[in-house]
Amino acid sequence: MTHPSMSDASTAAGERPDDRLSRLRLDLYSSEQLYRQLYRALRAAILSGDFSEGEAIPSENQLRDQFGIARTTVRNAMALLVSEGLVQQVRGRGTIVSHRPISHNIWNFGSFTELARRQGQRPVTRVLEHRVENGELLLVRARGLANGDSVTWLNVDTSELDLALYPGIERYDFAAQSLYEVLRRDYDRHPLRSELLLTVVPASERLKEVFAPAPDVPGYLCASGDVLDADDRLVERTSIVYSPAVQMKFATRWGRETAAHSAQENKT
């Protein structure tokens, strides 16, 4: 069954090429909050190039009227875009795209358990927190690799899972089972891609204890954001803090327009 979404219908002759606002969709039946849906829809439009660098995205009033949503919903979505650095609010001009078309891939991001097994290693999970709060399962796990009797802990992984999407998931033992295997096998939810923000988080006592005897550092790299399926439905909200022992490789691809612009700047 296809759930209705909140948007204006396309014209009978087909959608106009420049009618970008009508392509945004909010799902009335989703358990995900509307402001997060709007944030993700606008974010995807910016990253795909629908709204280019220096261009104003639809105004607060346009978005409110388009979807029939509250002004606070739009403002909360905009606040997320601003905090991520994708847009900036300029007096007299509106909300302006400040993102260049660059795509990043973290090569070793994905299911920790599956990645370790593919590499012939033995993954180990230690559950640090497992509790239900505000209709969600909060699951915090230390993830590592076993080498004989010792374990090298590589990250601390926090998952927020909506119990409306995954009834009964709080009964699983995730020290013994892979979360993503459970989501695919028992809930027909197939993680496909992630939208993550990289930040540095302070070195808390918990992180120091998990990562010991790793080098003493003031902070750790953290990747946080949403994991989505093939239909862009939310699978989980995640936050992964990495040990200083982890080495990460980044692949960066510049969009054609940005690459050409950069090349022209280098000539002048």
N, C-alpha and C positions, 0 to 999 in steps of 0.2 A: 504494500500500500504506500502511495506517495503522499506525504504530508503537505498540506498547503503551506505556501510561504508568503511572507509579507513583501510585496513589491507591486509596482504598477505593471499592467499587462502590456506586452509588446503590440505594436500596430499590426493589422492584418497583413500588410505588405511585408512584414518582417521588422526586426529591430533595426533602428537607425544606427549606423556605425559609431556615431558620436554619443549615443544615448547610454553613457556608462552608468548613470545612476540607476536605471531600470534593471541593470544586470546584478545588482547587489541583492542578496537574499537573506532573510531572517526566518528561521523555522519556529512557528508558533508552538509546536508540540515538543520541541527539544527541551531537555532539562537544563541545558546550558543557559546562563543568564543572557538577556538580550544585549546588554552592553558589550559582553565578550564576543557575542556573535557579530555585532556591528564592527567591533575592533578588528576581528579576524577578516571580515569581508573587505573592509577598507585597506587593511594591511596587504591582503592578497592582490587587490587592485593596484596598489602602489608598487609592490614588488614585481608584478607582471608588466608594468609600464603603462597601464591604463591612465594613470596620473603621473606625469613626468616631473622631473626636477624643476623647482621654481613655480610650479602650477598650483593654483588653489583647488583644494578638494571641495565637495559640496558643503554648503554652509550648515550651521546648526539648524536653522529653520527649514532648509530643504530636506535634510535628513529626518527631522521630526515629522514634517508633513508627508514625506514619502512613505514612511512606515507607520505613522500614527503612534509614535512612541513618545515617552516623556523627555523633556529637555535634559533632565539629569542623566538619563540613559545615554544620550548623545555625548554629554560632557564627560562622562566616565570613560566612554570609548576613546574620545579625543585625548584624554589624559594619559591613557596607555600608549597611544601613538606618539605623543610628545615625549613621554618618559623613555621610549625606545629610540628616540632621535630620528624617527621617520618623517615627522612634520614639525613645523614651528608656527606659533601663532603670532602674526604680525599685525599690529594696529593699522587699520585702514585697508588691509589686503585680505584678511581672513586667515585660514589655516593653510600654510604653504608646504608643499612637499620639499623636504630637505634631504631626500635619499637619492644617492646615485645608484644606477642599475648595476649592482655588483652582487654576485651570488657566491656564497661560501658553503663548502662542504667540510664537515669534520669527519675524516675518514674512518675513525674508529668509534663513531657513535652508533648506537643501536642496542639490541638485546645483549646484555652482558653475558648471560648464560650461553646463548647460541654462538656468540663470537668466540668465547673461550673454547667451547667444544669443537668448533670448526678448526681451531688452531691446535687441537690435541691437548688442551690443558684442562685441569679439573677446577671448575668454579666452586667457590664457597660463599654462602650467604649467612650473615648473622643479623637477625631481626632486632633492631634497636627500639622501635615503637610499632605498635599495632593496635590502633584504637579507632572507635567510631565517634565522629564529632560532626554535628550539624548536617547529618544525612550523608556523610562521606566517610570512607575508610582512609585514615591517614596511616601510611605504611612507610617506615623509615628502615632502610637496610644498609649494612656495610657489605661491600662486595669485594671479593679477593680471589686469589689463585693459590691453590695448595701446592706445596713442594715438600713431599714427605710428610713430616709431622708439623711443619710450619706453614703459616699463611701470610702472604703479602697482601695487605688490604689496599685496594686501589681507588675506591670511591665510596661515598655515602649517598645513597639514592633515596629521594623522597617522592612518593607517589600519592596523589589525591584522586580517589576513585568514587564516583557518584553511585550510591547504593541503589538509586532508581534505575540506573543502567545495568548494575551488576548485583542483583539481589542475592544475598547469601555469600558474597565473596569474602566477608569478614571471617568465615569459618575455615578458610584455607590456611595451610601452614606454608608460608612463603620462604621459610628457611630450607624447605625440602623441594619446593616446586617453583618453576619459572612463572613469573607473573604473566608474561606475554603468551606463553603456552596455554595457561589457564584461560586468558581472554579469548584466544582463538578457538580452543577446543570446546569450552563450556558456555561461552557467551557470543560466539560468532562475531567477535570484534577483532579486526585485523589491522594492527598498527602499520601504517605505510610511511608516514613522513612526520617530521617534527619542525616546529617553529620555535627557535631558542634564542635567548638573549644571554650573552656571555658577560659575567661580572666577576668581581673579586669579593669574597665574603670573609669576615674576620675569623681568625683562628680560635674557635671556641674550645672549651675544655673537652667536649665530646670528640671533636675532630682531631685534636691533639692526641687523645687516648687511642682512637681508632688507627690513626696513621703512624703512631710511634713504631719504630724509631726513625721515621722520616725526618729530614732536616727541619729544624724549628724555623717557621716562616710567619710573617705577620698576617698573611691571608692566603686563601686558596681559590683556584679557578672554579667557577660555578656556571653551569649551563642550565637555564630554567626556561620553562615555557609549556607549550601544548604539544601533545602527540595526537595525530589525526589519522583517520582511516581513508580509504579510497574515495569516499563520498564527502570528505572534509568534515566528518562528524568527530567530535571530541572523544578521544579514547581515554586520556588521562592528562592531568597537569603534573608536571614533573620538575624536579630540581636535583641536579647531580653535582656533587662537590668532589673534585678530583685531588688525589694525593699528589704531592710534589714529585713522586716517582714516576707519574704517568707522563709520557711524551705524546703529544697530539700533533697530527699533520693537518694542515689546512690547504684546501684547493680554492683558488679565487678565480672567477671568470667575470671579466668586465663586459658590460653590454656594448653593442657595436657603436652606438651613438657616443657613449662615454669614452670608449677607446679612441674613436676618431677625434673627439674633442681634445683628449689628452695628447695625442700625437701632434695636433695642430699647435697646442700650447708649447710643446717642446721645441717646435721649429721657430717660434717667435722669440 
